[in-house]
Amino acid sequence: MVDAFAALDLPDLLPGWVWLVGAGPGDSGLITALGLKAIIQAEVVLHDALVDEKLLALAPGEKIYAGKRAGVRSCKQDEISDMLVMLAKQGKRVLRLKGGDPFVFGRGGEEAQALARAGVPFRIVPGITAGIGGLAYAGIPVTHRDTNHAVTFITGHGSDGKLTRMDWDAVARGASTLVFYMARKFAGEIAQDLIAAGLAADTPAAIVANAARPDQDVRITTLSGLGAAAADAPALAILVIGENVALASELAWLART
Ligand SMILES: C[S@@+](CC[C@H](N)C(=O)[O-])C[C@H]1O[C@@H](n2cnc3c(N)ncnc32)[C@H](O)[C@@H]1O
């Protein structure tokens, strides 16, 4: 059998290093080759709740849960960063494994800053973010020549736990496709604000929940129907608003497999 890692000439996760790796939105097959190599080589893996169990099962090293999940004490961001620095300074090969992409609404930037400031060598291994790969699993191209030339990625969740405060007129005037993370419970409020800011109530919209997972749940609606459609959708969800959503009627490939 071909040794793919050798053939690709990938670097090793060295002692004293931290790799910040994105595992993709769900499907274990969406990990990158660098990410997979890090899983196999790491002596310690700090992972969050969104990482697929099958990937974790491949890791021979110690696994430390460092995410937020109901019923489990959640680690504070500073504690995670401190742990990464400490483990690296002990000379361990350290993998920080996150869902999606570590630099997209994933606090990877904060962890990388902590490493940089502590003088710990690190590598960023991008992953497939839910707002792009998750949409692809729903048959929604994030851009399409006939529908949109730009996309805005927005987090719905402000640091105070409420809907992010934003200039809705500017959002409505900007890119014609809007992709919201961490926004399911605010779907109705977001839709109202966008309609008030001038977006048509019949603009296609979707909730893509548990994307790229066995229980993927896609609801295609319109902007005015977004709140009702999101009400009982699973919490792990992306909202997408724009004409590109309508392409799902032709391109929803997963439903056909
Ligand atoms: C803290 S953010 C992490 C985003 C991640 N870094 C990424 O690039 O996808 C968590 C949010 O990402 C979105 N998300 C992550 N995985 C998802 C999935 N499989 N299906 C739908 N939404 C997902 C949801 O909006 C969720 O609330």
Ligand as a Chemical Component Dictionary entry (heavy atoms), coordinates in Angstrom:
data_LIG
# 
_chem_comp.id                   LIG 
_chem_comp.type                 NON-POLYMER 
_chem_comp.pdbx_formal_charge   0 
_chem_comp.three_letter_code    LIG 
# 
loop_
_chem_comp_atom.comp_id 
_chem_comp_atom.atom_id 
_chem_comp_atom.alt_atom_id 
_chem_comp_atom.type_symbol 
_chem_comp_atom.charge 
_chem_comp_atom.model_Cartn_x 
_chem_comp_atom.model_Cartn_y 
_chem_comp_atom.model_Cartn_z 
_chem_comp_atom.pdbx_ordinal 
LIG C1  C1  C 0  -18.200 27.931 17.876 1  
LIG S1  S1  S 1  -18.766 27.852 16.201 2  
LIG C2  C2  C 0  -17.474 26.909 15.490 3  
LIG C3  C3  C 0  -17.409 27.063 13.994 4  
LIG C4  C4  C 0  -16.303 26.215 13.392 5  
LIG N1  N1  N 0  -15.007 26.711 13.792 6  
LIG C5  C5  C 0  -16.390 26.153 11.864 7  
LIG O1  O1  O 0  -15.490 26.674 11.192 8  
LIG O2  O2  O -1 -17.347 25.576 11.367 9  
LIG C6  C6  C 0  -20.082 26.713 16.338 10 
LIG C7  C7  C 0  -21.160 26.971 15.300 11 
LIG O3  O3  O 0  -20.724 26.484 14.040 12 
LIG C8  C8  C 0  -21.832 25.999 13.323 13 
LIG N2  N2  N 0  -21.606 24.568 13.043 14 
LIG C9  C9  C 0  -20.515 23.845 13.324 15 
LIG N3  N3  N 0  -20.630 22.584 12.882 16 
LIG C10 C10 C 0  -21.841 22.513 12.292 17 
LIG C11 C11 C 0  -22.553 21.479 11.636 18 
LIG N4  N4  N 0  -22.040 20.251 11.476 19 
LIG N5  N5  N 0  -23.778 21.767 11.149 20 
LIG C12 C12 C 0  -24.313 22.989 11.265 21 
LIG N6  N6  N 0  -23.684 24.007 11.886 22 
LIG C13 C13 C 0  -22.469 23.780 12.390 23 
LIG C14 C14 C 0  -23.073 26.234 14.183 24 
LIG O4  O4  O 0  -23.596 27.490 13.833 25 
LIG C15 C15 C 0  -22.462 26.269 15.570 26 
LIG O5  O5  O 0  -23.291 26.976 16.462 27 
# 
loop_
_chem_comp_bond.comp_id 
_chem_comp_bond.atom_id_1 
_chem_comp_bond.atom_id_2 
_chem_comp_bond.value_order 
_chem_comp_bond.pdbx_ordinal 
LIG C1  S1  SING 1  
LIG S1  C2  SING 2  
LIG S1  C6  SING 3  
LIG C2  C3  SING 4  
LIG C3  C4  SING 5  
LIG C4  N1  SING 6  
LIG C4  C5  SING 7  
LIG C5  O1  DOUB 8  
LIG C5  O2  SING 9  
LIG C6  C7  SING 10 
LIG C7  O3  SING 11 
LIG C7  C15 SING 12 
LIG O3  C8  SING 13 
LIG C8  N2  SING 14 
LIG C8  C14 SING 15 
LIG N2  C9  SING 16 
LIG N2  C13 SING 17 
LIG C9  N3  DOUB 18 
LIG N3  C10 SING 19 
LIG C10 C11 SING 20 
LIG C10 C13 DOUB 21 
LIG C11 N4  SING 22 
LIG C11 N5  DOUB 23 
LIG N5  C12 SING 24 
LIG C12 N6  DOUB 25 
LIG N6  C13 SING 26 
LIG C14 O4  SING 27 
LIG C14 C15 SING 28 
LIG C15 O5  SING 29 
# 
